[in-house]
Amino acid sequence: MQRADFLIDRADLIATCAGPAPRRGPAQREITAVRNASIAARDGRIVFVGPTDALGTHVQLEPHAVRLDARGCAVVPGFVDAHTHLIHAGDRRDELQRRLAGATYADIAAEGGGIARTVAATRAASEDDLVALARPRLDEMAAWGTTTCEVKSGYGLELASELAQLGAIRRLDAEHAVDLVPTFLGAHEVPPAYRGRPDDYVALVIDEMIPRVAEARLAEWCDVFCEKGAFTPEQSTAILTAGKRAGLKPRIHADELAASGGAHVAAAVGARSADHLIFVDEDGAARLAAAGVCAVLLPIAALYLKLGRYAPARMLIERSVPVALGTDLNPGAGLSAAMPFAITLACFAMGMTLEETLVAATLNAAWSLDRADTIGSLEAGKLMDAVILEGDLTSLIRVGTSPVRAVVKRGRLVVGV
């Protein structure tokens, strides 16, 4: 008999997503659903998931246990947002209006907008400022069901500002209910002072930034934007290899605006994830599958950038590449903190099934962050991170209203009643 201090009781359905990670190919549709079910936890860890009728023979509730009635609801694992740029200063919403009027991402960047504009504002902000600015964004993510998210630096492009962003991530991780996974993205763009001599900036990232970040243990991952106008495949390989030597695991922005060779770099360096992949081809997909790289797809960014196309999710799944999802929350093109919106776009713009998107937003996303042993599914021993949805699973793809009744993090109610 297991003792429990927290119970979600009598759910119409619990989509546990239990089982090995990552899910690939046809297995990506396996959500391991249990109907008329309950889930119990103690000290933030799950001790029981199964039919409500079996609860009494397996679980003894403690006298002051929290009990949530989930009749009429579906329960899913807490969402894992596998790609965000949460930490930044400044405001670029006017650029969205320019894109609606026909300007492209490249047009805006050439005029000093885009990443460079956010860099200027972020460099001028203190670590305290960055924490204060990010906190309400993180609150919004939690309200939409996110319980863990990856967070990148990359809006400093100089050592002091990059360290300040990573310091802000560490502080928010300590104080907020949502768990944050830190990524160093000093190679987000070549800063203006190094235009015309990008190799000098690459040397700065490799020789100064990566050692300091690693020494301070401020990041778990190292990322690079492998794209025309940013970093070449050769430069990206050098940066990620240097990161690996310093103990930072690799992930990469790949093939977002054109076929950049990023998928090939991801496979060659053994990256855990290749993100965006809007222009990945079948050869790139085959290399990702062979190397065991997760495709983190970001349909919200493709929508707001007006790219006219989305990542080929069906092709990636059919070629056994595990697919995860993220919001790409950022000041220029990721203007939504809602994982249900990413799920909706993945279904209707990328051809994924609802079950595939749920696995992509939970178990596979957790695996892409090296967290699948503790989060991403609802099974005994894992953290009690869960989202209670109004109605059935299709409520996830309703636009214009939130499907979230309550959010649970580590066995504690953090959103809802």
Protein Blocks (a to p, Z undefined) as FASTA:
>chain_A
ZZdfbdcehiabdcekpacdddehjllmmgopaehiadddeehiafbdcdfklmmmmbcc
dfklccddfehiacddddddfbdcfbagdjfklmmmmmmnopafklmmmnopajllmmmm
mmmpcfklmmmmmmmmmmmmmmnopabdcddehinopaklmmmmmmmmmmmmmmpmbdcd
ddddfklbccfklgoilmlmmmmmmmmmmmmmmmnopafbdcddddehiacfklmmmmmm
mmmmnopacdddehklbcehlmmmmmmnopabdghjlmpcfklmmmmmmnopacdddfkl
mmmnonopacdfklmmmnopacdddekiafklmccfbfklmmmmmmmmnopafklmmmmm
mmmmmmmnopmmmgoiacehiacdddddehifklmmpghiafbfbdceehiafedZZ
